Amino acid sequence: MSGSELDELRSLLSTISEENAIRLMKRYNKIMRWVIADFPKFTAHKYPDKVGLIYYDGNVERRYTYLQLDSLSNRVANFLIESGLKDYDRVALHSMNSDYFVFTMFGTYKAKGV
């Protein structure tokens, strides 16, 4: 934002009551906090049918929507939790680059594994 834009904004804000200024600041200054584990959920909510992952190994191509990515990573997370994974337990992944690696990585994060 340039200096003149800031001056214009200050001038505009000076014309409203302190109560309304505080209300505006609370509304628009919210910091959205999220972690990488939230990515599938947020994108699935916003773009459920858009392709979010394409895997191709030279022979086979598989495409997954954001909704599918969220669902499959949830399945991994639920499996890990049911298997006894606790918050901040370490999970080692040994895998070739694949679509399954992506589901497992996000599932681990969703289950609060590290």
C-alpha positions as CSV (number, residue, x, y, z in Angstrom):
1,M,0.0,0.0,0.0
2,S,1.5,3.4,-1.0
3,G,1.8,6.3,1.3
4,S,-1.0,8.2,-0.3
5,E,-3.3,5.2,0.0
6,L,-2.4,5.0,3.7
7,D,-3.2,8.7,4.2
8,E,-6.5,8.2,2.4
9,L,-7.3,5.2,4.6
10,R,-6.4,7.1,7.8
11,S,-8.6,10.0,6.7
12,L,-11.5,7.7,6.1
13,L,-11.1,5.9,9.4
14,S,-11.0,9.2,11.3
15,T,-14.6,9.9,10.2
16,I,-16.0,6.8,11.9
17,S,-16.6,6.3,15.6
18,E,-14.0,4.5,17.7
19,E,-16.5,1.7,18.3
20,N,-17.1,1.1,14.6
21,A,-13.3,1.3,14.0
22,I,-12.7,-1.4,16.6
23,R,-15.5,-3.5,15.1
24,L,-14.0,-3.2,11.6
25,M,-10.5,-4.1,12.9
26,K,-11.8,-7.2,14.7
27,R,-13.6,-8.3,11.6
28,Y,-10.9,-7.7,9.0
29,N,-7.7,-8.3,11.0
30,K,-8.5,-11.9,11.8
31,I,-5.4,-14.0,11.2
32,M,-6.3,-17.3,9.6
33,R,-4.2,-20.0,11.3
34,W,-4.0,-23.3,9.7
35,V,-1.5,-26.1,9.3
36,I,-0.5,-28.3,6.4
37,A,-2.9,-31.0,7.7
38,D,-5.8,-28.6,7.0
39,F,-5.0,-28.2,3.3
40,P,-7.1,-31.1,2.0
41,K,-10.1,-30.2,4.0
42,F,-10.0,-26.5,3.0
43,T,-9.5,-27.2,-0.7
44,A,-12.1,-30.0,-0.7
45,H,-14.6,-27.5,0.7
46,K,-13.8,-24.9,-1.8
47,Y,-13.0,-27.0,-4.9
48,P,-14.5,-30.5,-4.3
49,D,-14.6,-31.6,-7.9
50,K,-11.4,-30.0,-9.2
51,V,-8.4,-32.3,-9.8
52,G,-6.0,-31.8,-6.9
53,L,-3.5,-34.6,-7.6
54,I,-2.3,-36.3,-10.8
55,Y,0.0,-39.3,-10.5
56,Y,1.8,-40.8,-13.5
57,D,4.4,-43.4,-13.3
58,G,5.2,-43.8,-17.0
59,N,2.5,-46.4,-17.5
60,V,-0.5,-45.5,-15.4
61,E,-2.1,-42.1,-14.7
62,R,-4.5,-41.6,-11.8
63,R,-6.3,-38.4,-11.0
64,Y,-7.9,-37.4,-7.7
65,T,-10.2,-34.6,-6.9
66,Y,-9.6,-32.5,-3.8
67,L,-12.6,-34.2,-2.2
68,Q,-11.0,-37.6,-2.9
69,L,-7.6,-36.4,-1.6
70,D,-9.3,-35.3,1.6
71,S,-11.3,-38.5,2.0
72,L,-8.4,-40.9,1.4
73,S,-6.1,-39.0,3.7
74,N,-8.9,-39.1,6.4
75,R,-8.9,-42.9,6.0
76,V,-5.2,-43.0,6.6
77,A,-5.5,-40.7,9.6
78,N,-8.3,-42.9,11.1
79,F,-6.3,-46.0,10.5
80,L,-3.2,-44.5,12.3
81,I,-5.3,-43.3,15.2
82,E,-7.1,-46.7,15.6
83,S,-3.7,-48.4,15.4
84,G,-2.6,-46.4,18.5
85,L,-0.8,-43.3,17.1
86,K,-0.7,-40.6,19.7
87,D,-0.2,-36.8,19.2
88,Y,3.3,-36.0,18.0
89,D,4.3,-39.7,17.6
90,R,6.9,-40.1,14.9
91,V,5.9,-41.8,11.7
92,A,8.5,-43.0,9.2
93,L,7.5,-43.2,5.6
94,H,9.6,-45.2,3.2
95,S,8.0,-45.0,-0.2
96,M,8.7,-44.2,-3.8
97,N,7.1,-41.0,-5.1
98,S,3.5,-42.0,-5.5
99,D,-0.1,-41.0,-5.0
100,Y,-0.2,-43.2,-1.9
101,F,2.7,-41.3,-0.4
102,V,0.6,-38.1,-0.6
103,F,-2.4,-39.7,1.1
104,T,-0.1,-41.1,3.8
105,M,1.7,-37.9,4.4
106,F,-1.5,-35.8,4.8
107,G,-3.1,-38.6,6.8
108,T,-0.1,-38.6,9.2
109,Y,-0.4,-34.9,9.7
110,K,-4.2,-35.1,10.2
111,A,-3.6,-37.8,12.9
112,K,-1.1,-35.3,14.5
113,G,1.8,-37.6,13.8
114,V,5.2,-36.1,12.9
